[in-house]
Amino acid sequence: MITRLNNAIGTPYDAVDYHCYSFIEDMIPEAPRLSEVHEMTARSDMVRYVGLFSKCDVVVDGCIVTMGDSHVGIYHSGYVYHNSKQDGVIAQPLRTIKMLYSQLAYYQVKPHHKS
């Protein structure tokens, strides 16, 4: 996974075709599709989307990180990889993410979920 994440760095953000949710789907093929829960707003999507995952008490490599109420990324080796509107796909240290976002939560794909 780390090679795929690193290779994605610099991929441009696209609000329709390659946003933070589609980045998750691209990097974690077994992740549920946002289309399964898509609503009108990112906030509504987030609430329904994370319900398709199992919450983790601690951060682990490959887990999905929710940042605030509408942004998601992937944690690996001390970094959160996410698709930023300003910079495209970037990797930032978890400590930086904790300073930028007041609410973080960690999730893993539910073992029984099939895409």
C-alpha positions as CSV (number, residue, x, y, z in Angstrom):
1,M,0.0,0.0,0.0
2,I,2.8,2.5,0.9
3,T,4.1,2.4,-2.7
4,R,0.6,3.1,-4.1
5,L,0.2,6.0,-1.6
6,N,3.6,7.5,-2.5
7,N,2.9,7.2,-6.2
8,A,-0.3,9.1,-5.8
9,I,1.3,12.1,-4.3
10,G,0.8,15.1,-6.6
11,T,-2.3,13.7,-8.3
12,P,-4.5,16.7,-8.8
13,Y,-7.8,17.2,-6.9
14,D,-11.0,17.2,-9.0
15,A,-14.3,18.0,-7.2
16,V,-16.2,15.6,-9.5
17,D,-13.8,12.8,-10.5
18,Y,-11.0,12.7,-7.9
19,H,-11.8,14.1,-4.4
20,C,-10.9,12.8,-1.0
21,Y,-13.5,10.0,-1.0
22,S,-12.5,8.8,-4.5
23,F,-8.9,8.8,-3.3
24,I,-9.9,6.3,-0.5
25,E,-11.7,4.2,-3.1
26,D,-8.7,4.2,-5.4
27,M,-6.2,3.3,-2.7
28,I,-8.3,0.8,-0.8
29,P,-10.2,-1.3,-3.4
30,E,-12.2,-3.2,-0.7
31,A,-13.5,0.1,0.8
32,P,-17.2,0.8,0.4
33,R,-18.1,3.1,-2.5
34,L,-19.2,6.6,-1.6
35,S,-22.0,6.0,-4.1
36,E,-23.6,3.6,-1.6
37,V,-24.4,6.5,0.7
38,H,-24.0,9.7,-1.4
39,E,-26.3,12.5,-0.4
40,M,-26.4,16.2,-1.1
41,T,-23.6,17.5,1.2
42,A,-20.2,16.2,2.3
43,R,-21.3,16.5,6.0
44,S,-24.3,14.2,5.4
45,D,-22.1,11.8,3.3
46,M,-19.5,11.6,6.1
47,V,-22.0,10.5,8.7
48,R,-23.4,7.8,6.5
49,Y,-20.0,6.8,5.0
50,V,-18.2,6.1,8.3
51,G,-21.1,3.9,9.3
52,L,-19.8,1.4,6.6
53,F,-16.5,1.1,8.5
54,S,-15.4,-0.3,11.9
55,K,-14.1,2.4,14.3
56,C,-10.5,1.9,15.6
57,D,-9.5,3.0,19.1
58,V,-6.0,3.5,17.9
59,V,-4.4,4.6,14.6
60,V,-3.0,1.7,12.5
61,D,-1.4,1.6,9.1
62,G,-3.9,1.6,6.3
63,C,-6.8,2.9,8.4
64,I,-9.1,5.7,7.2
65,V,-8.8,9.0,9.0
66,T,-11.7,11.3,9.2
67,M,-10.7,15.0,9.6
68,G,-13.5,17.3,10.7
69,D,-16.9,16.6,9.4
70,S,-16.2,16.3,5.6
71,H,-12.6,15.2,4.8
72,V,-11.0,11.8,4.8
73,G,-7.5,10.4,4.3
74,I,-5.4,7.2,4.9
75,Y,-2.9,6.8,7.7
76,H,0.4,5.0,7.0
77,S,3.8,5.1,8.8
78,G,3.2,8.3,10.7
79,Y,1.6,10.2,7.8
80,V,-1.9,11.0,6.7
81,Y,-2.3,10.8,2.9
82,H,-5.2,12.9,1.6
83,N,-6.5,14.7,-1.4
84,S,-6.3,18.4,-0.7
85,K,-8.3,20.9,-2.8
86,Q,-5.2,23.2,-2.8
87,D,-2.4,20.7,-3.3
88,G,-3.8,17.4,-4.7
89,V,-2.7,14.3,-3.0
90,I,-0.2,15.0,-0.2
91,A,1.2,13.3,2.8
92,Q,1.4,15.2,6.1
93,P,2.6,14.0,9.5
94,L,-0.1,12.9,11.8
95,R,1.0,15.6,14.3
96,T,0.4,18.3,11.7
97,I,-3.0,16.9,10.9
98,K,-3.9,17.0,14.6
99,M,-3.0,20.7,14.6
100,L,-5.1,21.4,11.5
101,Y,-8.2,19.5,12.4
102,S,-9.9,19.5,15.8
103,Q,-11.8,16.2,15.3
104,L,-10.0,13.1,14.1
105,A,-11.3,9.5,14.1
106,Y,-9.9,6.3,12.7
107,Y,-11.7,3.5,10.8
108,Q,-11.0,0.2,9.1
109,V,-13.0,-1.6,6.4
110,K,-15.4,-4.0,7.9
111,P,-14.3,-7.6,7.2
112,H,-17.7,-8.7,5.8
113,H,-18.1,-5.7,3.4
114,K,-17.9,-6.6,-0.3
115,S,-17.6,-3.9,-2.9
